[in-house]
Amino acid sequence: MEQLELKATVRKATGNGPARVLRQAGEIPAVLYGRKTEPMSLSVNIRDLEYLTRKGNISQLLFDILIENGKTQTKKVMIKELQTHPVTRDFLHVDFYEIDMQRKVTVGVPVVTTGKSVGVERGGILQIVRRELEVLCLPGNIPSEITIDITDLDIGDSVHVDEIPLASDVELEDTDVNFTILTVVAPRVEAEPEPEEEEAEVEGEEAAEDEEESESEE
């Protein structure tokens, strides 16, 4: 596994003004905290952070942060929150959480499928209800994905959370309800409209019959 690192610098100035100056210089403000860690204000290089986030799912990234403050201090962290601009998607602020490698963490893991189901080959539609599942495990055992083989799924079949295969050292969170992960549903069939010409002919015949009845009554 590649050893990921990110350099950071301790910052003393806080607030919108200093944060704006940081961004203009290619840095963004950050905060480091943890279960036994006092909050620490930091700054990180935007390009370095962008490079790091391309290495995988942000919620799963486990890496060393190298804090420069006269001397280098190394801490094992994960990204707790990454704020981005709603329009430009530029990074604005990032929260790092210090990790205890001997203490389990809860992380979101993406659901991926393998194979092509017999139901889809027959015209069915695969619907993925949950694209991510929360798991509880040690930081060093975080799975990159949860793979589900859908080859044998026919139309009407589903996969529920209690059917998910996991390693013995990984457990799913929120399993009180056996919810559906994915299902293969039948294609939607739209009702065909009645031909307009036939309707017109019927209406014409009914009108003619009404006219004949009216004449016979006279």
C-alpha positions in Angstrom: 0.0 0.0 0.0 1.3 3.4 -0.9 2.3 5.6 2.1 0.4 8.9 1.7 1.7 12.1 3.2 0.5 15.7 3.4 2.6 18.7 4.6 0.9 21.3 6.9 2.0 24.4 8.7 0.8 25.7 12.0 -1.1 29.0 11.6 -1.8 31.6 14.3 -4.1 34.0 12.4 -7.8 33.0 12.1 -10.9 34.6 10.6 -12.1 35.4 7.1 -9.4 37.9 6.3 -6.4 35.7 7.0 -8.2 32.8 5.3 -8.7 34.8 2.1 -5.0 35.7 2.2 -4.1 32.0 2.5 -6.2 31.1 -0.5 -4.6 33.8 -2.6 -1.2 32.3 -1.7 -2.4 28.8 -2.8 -3.1 27.5 0.7 -6.3 26.8 2.6 -7.0 26.8 6.3 -7.4 23.5 8.2 -8.0 22.2 11.6 -6.7 19.0 13.2 -8.4 17.5 16.2 -9.1 14.0 17.7 -10.4 12.0 20.6 -7.2 12.9 22.6 -6.0 15.7 20.5 -6.4 19.4 21.2 -7.6 21.3 18.2 -4.8 22.8 16.1 -5.1 25.4 13.4 -3.1 24.5 10.2 -2.7 25.5 6.6 -2.1 23.1 3.7 -1.2 23.6 0.1 -4.2 23.4 -2.2 -2.4 21.5 -5.0 -1.0 18.9 -2.5 -4.5 18.4 -1.1 -6.0 18.0 -4.6 -3.3 15.4 -5.4 -4.0 13.5 -2.2 -7.8 13.4 -2.7 -7.3 11.8 -6.2 -5.8 8.8 -4.5 -9.2 7.4 -3.5 -12.5 8.0 -1.7 -12.0 11.0 0.6 -13.8 9.4 3.5 -11.5 6.4 3.4 -8.1 8.1 3.0 -5.7 7.3 5.7 -2.4 9.2 5.6 0.3 11.0 7.6 0.1 14.7 8.1 3.6 16.3 8.6 3.2 19.4 10.7 5.9 22.0 10.5 6.3 24.2 13.6 10.0 24.6 14.2 10.2 20.8 14.0 8.3 18.2 12.1 5.5 16.4 13.9 3.8 13.4 12.2 0.2 12.3 12.9 -1.9 9.6 11.3 -5.2 11.2 10.2 -8.3 11.0 8.0 -10.3 13.8 6.4 -13.4 14.4 8.5 -14.9 17.3 6.4 -13.8 19.0 3.2 -15.6 22.3 2.5 -15.8 23.4 -1.2 -17.2 26.4 -3.0 -20.8 25.6 -4.2 -20.2 26.9 -7.7 -16.4 26.6 -8.5 -15.9 23.5 -6.3 -12.6 25.0 -5.1 -11.4 23.8 -1.7 -12.2 26.2 1.1 -11.4 24.5 4.4 -10.5 21.0 5.6 -10.9 19.2 9.0 -8.4 16.4 9.8 -9.2 13.8 12.5 -6.3 12.1 14.3 -6.7 8.3 14.2 -5.8 5.7 16.8 -4.7 2.7 14.7 -5.9 0.4 17.6 -9.4 1.9 17.8 -12.1 1.1 15.3 -13.6 3.8 13.0 -16.8 4.1 11.1 -16.3 4.9 7.4 -18.5 4.9 4.3 -17.5 2.3 1.7 -18.9 2.3 -1.9 -21.0 -0.6 -3.2 -19.9 -2.0 -6.6 -21.3 -4.9 -8.7 -19.7 -7.6 -10.7 -21.2 -9.8 -13.4 -24.3 -9.3 -15.5 -27.6 -10.6 -14.0 -29.8 -13.0 -15.9 -32.7 -10.6 -15.1 -31.0 -7.7 -16.8 -30.3 -9.9 -19.8 -34.0 -10.7 -19.9 -34.8 -7.0 -20.0 -34.9 -6.2 -16.3 -33.4 -3.1 -14.8 -30.8 -3.1 -12.0 -31.6 -0.6 -9.2 -28.9 0.1 -6.7 -30.7 1.4 -3.6 -27.6 1.9 -1.4 -24.5 3.0 -3.2 -22.5 3.3 0.0 -22.5 1.3 3.3 -21.0 2.3 6.6 -18.6 -0.2 8.1 -16.9 -0.4 11.5 -13.3 -1.6 11.5 -9.7 -0.8 12.4 -8.2 1.9 10.3 -5.7 -0.5 8.7 -8.5 -2.8 7.6 -10.8 -0.3 5.7 -12.0 -2.1 2.5 -11.7 0.0 -0.7 -15.2 -1.3 -1.8 -17.9 -3.8 -1.1 -18.4 -6.1 -4.2 -21.7 -7.9 -4.9 -21.9 -10.6 -7.6 -25.3 -10.1 -9.4 -24.8 -12.8 -12.0 -27.6 -15.1 -10.6 -30.1 -12.3 -9.9 -33.4 -12.7 -11.9 -36.2 -10.2 -12.3 -37.7 -9.6 -8.8 -34.6 -10.8 -6.9 -32.9 -8.5 -4.3 -29.8 -8.4 -2.2 -30.3 -7.4 1.5 -27.8 -6.1 4.0 -27.6 -9.4 5.9 -26.4 -11.2 2.7 -23.3 -8.9 2.2 -20.0 -10.9 2.5 -17.4 -9.2 4.6 -14.0 -10.0 6.1 -14.2 -11.2 9.7 -12.5 -8.0 11.0 -15.1 -5.7 9.3 -18.7 -5.3 10.4 -21.6 -3.3 9.0 -23.2 -0.4 10.9 -27.0 0.1 11.1 -28.0 -3.5 10.6 -31.1 -3.4 12.9 -33.2 -3.4 9.8 -32.5 -5.9 6.9 -32.7 -3.2 4.2 -32.3 -3.7 0.5 -29.0 -2.9 -1.2 -30.0 -3.6 -4.8 -32.7 -5.2 -6.8 -33.6 -6.2 -10.4 -37.0 -4.9 -11.4 -39.2 -5.6 -14.4 -39.1 -3.0 -17.2 -42.0 -0.5 -17.2 -44.6 -1.2 -19.8 -46.6 1.8 -21.1 -50.2 1.2 -22.1 -50.8 1.7 -25.8 -53.3 4.5 -26.7 -56.5 3.5 -28.5 -56.3 4.3 -32.3 -58.1 7.6 -32.9 -59.6 6.5 -36.2 -61.5 3.6 -34.5 -62.8 5.9 -31.9 -64.0 8.3 -34.6 -65.7 5.5 -36.4 -67.5 4.3 -33.2 -68.6 7.9 -32.5 -69.9 8.2 -36.0 -71.9 4.9 -35.8 -73.4 5.9 -32.5 -74.4 9.3 -33.9 -76.0 7.6 -36.9 -77.9 5.1 -34.6 -79.2 8.0 -32.5 -80.4 9.8 -35.7 -82.2 6.7 -37.0 -83.9 6.3 -33.6 -85.0 9.9 -33.6 -86.5 9.6 -37.1 -88.4 6.4 -36.2 -89.9 8.0 -33.2 -91.2 10.9 -35.3 
